[in-house]
Amino acid sequence: MTLIPRRRNTTAHQRLLSLHRLAAVLLAGATALAAVPGLASPPNIPRAEAMRAKVEKLGVGEHVMVKLAEGPKLHGHIVGIDPQAFQLKPDNAQAAIVIPYDHVLKVKKNPGAITWMLIGAALVIIIIVATTR
């Protein structure tokens, strides 16, 4: 007895193949855009000015999280502010590092441990009150 292979449902199969092709084209396009330097990221000048303004607004002594364009996120205190860069003393480090504004993607105030404990305590109180009613 010879088995004859069944034909796949051509409409559903063709739709699936079309989706696979579309995904492949989109992935190839995104990869190509990332490879072209001018299209991959906006110019750094406006971003650098925005980061400088944000660092100046936060001020010296503030505990912040800094996300760099290349490299890890840094957590630490701002120890100095200059026109082209600022100094950050990372947590668990002895010396401050100089970070140019054009290398920064994001700067935000980093809440301390006490703030997180207060938020946690408030949530516990809210849950207790909500469940006892």
N, C-alpha and C positions, 0 to 999 in steps of 0.2 A: 504494500500500500504506500503510495507516494503522497506526501503532504504538499499541498499547494499553499504557498504563503499568502496570507490575507492582505489585501490592499488596505492601507491606512485610510482613515477618513480624510480625504484630500483637502476639504475645506479647513478643518481644524488643524491639520498638519501644516498646511500652507500658512495659516495665521501664525502658528508657533514659529515657523521658519522666518516669517517676516519680522516678528518681534526680536528674534535672535539677531537678524541682520541689522535692524534698527539700533539695537543695543551696541553692536559692534561698531557701527558708524559713529554713534554718539561718543563712545569711548575713544575711538581713534581721533575724533575732532577735539575732544577735551585734552587728550595727550598732545596733539599738535599745537593747541593754543598755549599750553603750559611750556612748550619748548621754545616759543617765540618770546624773547625777553620783553619786547615792547607791549605785547598783548597780555602777558601773564600777570603783571601787577601795575597799579597806577604809580605815577611818579611819587617819589619820596618827599618832595619839598613841602606840599601842603600837610602831609601826615606828620612830618618833623615839626612843623610850626604848631600843629594841634597838640602833639605830645609835649612840646616845650611849655605851652600854655597850661596843660593839665598838670604837669609836674610843678610849675610855679604856683598853681592854685592849691595843690596839696600841701606844698611847703616842706621846709627842712624839718626832719624829725618824724615825719609821718611814716607809718608802716605800710608798705605797698606791695603789690604783686605786679611784676613787669614781665610781659610776654615779648620776647625778642623775635625778629624776623627769622633769624637762624639761631637755633639753640634752645635751651630749656627755659622754662618760666623761672623767674627769680623772685624770691620773697626776701624783703629786708627793709631797712630804714634809709630814707633819703638823708644824706649827710652834707650835700653841697649841690648848688645849682649854678651852672654857667650858661652863657649864651648858646654854645654848641653842644653841650653834653651835661649830664648830671652824675653825681657820685652816689652810689648805693652801697651800703654795708650789708651784704647778704647775711641772713640768719646763719648761725653756726660758722661764721668766718671772722677772721681777725682784721683783715684789711678791706678797705672800700675799693670798689671797681668803678671805672669811668665808663659810662654808657652814652654813646652819641644818640641824639634824638632820632636820627634817620634809621637807626637799627631797631627802634621800638615799634611794635605793632599795637600794644595795649598797655595802659597803666591804670590801675585802679587801687583804691584804698583796700587794704587787707584787714578785715576785722580780726581782733585778737581773740585769745582763748576765753576771756571773760565775756565778751559779746556773745560768743557761741554758747557759753553756759547759760547766759540769761535767756537766749532764744529757746534753748532746750527746756529750761525750767518753765517758761511761758507756755510752751506746747504741752508739757505734762499737766500743767494746771488747767488748760483748756480741755484736754482729753478727760481729766477727772471730773470737771464740772459738766461736760457734755454727757458722760456716761451715768452720772448720778441723778439726772433729771428724769 
